[in-house]
Amino acid sequence: MNKIDEVKISKAIIESYTKDLLDATETEVAIAGAGPAGLTAAYYLAKKGVKTVIFERKLSIGGGMWSGGMRFSRIVAQDAGREIIGIWRPNG
């Protein structure tokens, strides 16, 4: 049985993270926040070939407040945004 070398694994993780971090410093656009607007902007910019990075302070993306209205299984979006995020309106 092969012994797992924890030092090699740790070095690989650190090297990979450092490479990604250094790559992110050479970006064309930096977006603050991974809410709906930030994710949408990053999506369309990246699709056009613009090197884009998103910085989010929380451990989760998508925005919103995780209490109150977020506990209901409904979403509100303006008509212009429905096509982008794929929301359909029942009965009309």
CORDA-V868927 format. One record per residue. OMEGA is omega as a letter, one per 20 degrees, with the letter a starting at -180 (* if undefined). Layout:
omega:OMEGA
omega:OMEGA
//
This chain:
omega:a
omega:r
omega:r
omega:r
omega:a
omega:r
omega:r
omega:r
omega:r
omega:r
omega:r
omega:r
omega:a
omega:r
omega:r
omega:r
omega:a
omega:r
omega:r
omega:r
omega:r
omega:r
omega:a
omega:r
omega:r
omega:a
omega:r
omega:a
omega:r
omega:a
omega:r
omega:r
omega:a
omega:r
omega:a
omega:a
omega:r
omega:r
omega:r
omega:r
omega:a
omega:r
omega:a
omega:r
omega:r
omega:r
omega:r
omega:r
omega:r
omega:r
omega:a
omega:r
omega:r
omega:r
omega:a
omega:a
omega:r
omega:r
omega:r
omega:r
omega:r
omega:r
omega:r
omega:r
omega:a
omega:r
omega:r
omega:a
omega:a
omega:r
omega:r
omega:a
omega:r
omega:r
omega:r
omega:r
omega:r
omega:a
omega:a
omega:a
omega:a
omega:a
omega:a
omega:a
omega:r
omega:r
omega:r
omega:a
omega:r
omega:r
omega:r
omega:*
//
